[in-house]
Amino acid sequence: MKKLLIEDKAAAIGYFRKCIATERKDYDEYGLAEAELKALGQ
């Protein structure tokens, strides 16, 4: 989130994708990462 807030979108997208790659759908962070990627058009 910090990367997104300082407008480093490329790094933020990378971290969100790493979160999704864990496939831990039972974690809140997974859903948040999905939502952020969707909002960023990824």
N, C-alpha and C positions, 0 to 999 in steps of 0.2 A: 504494500500500500504506500509506503514511503516513496518509492520510486515513481509511482503514479502521481503523488501529490507534488513532487518536484518536477513533474512533466518529463520524466524519463520513461516514456511509454514502451520503448523497445525492451528495456530491462524489466519493467513491470509485467509485460506480456510473457516474457521468459519465465519469470517466477510463477505466474499464474498457471502456465503450462506445466511447470514442474509439479505444482500442487495437484493438478488434474492427473498427471502421470502416476501418482501414488495409488490411484484407484480406490482411495479410502473414502467412499461415498457416505460413510457414517460420521465423518468429521464435518463440522460447520464450514471450515475453511474450503472444503471441496466445492460446496454449493456457492460460496461467495466467489471463488475463483471462476467458476462457470459463468456466473452472472456478470462479473467484470469483463471477462473475455467477450461475452455477448454484447455488452455495452460498448466495447472497443471495436466491435465489428470483426472479431476473430473467430 
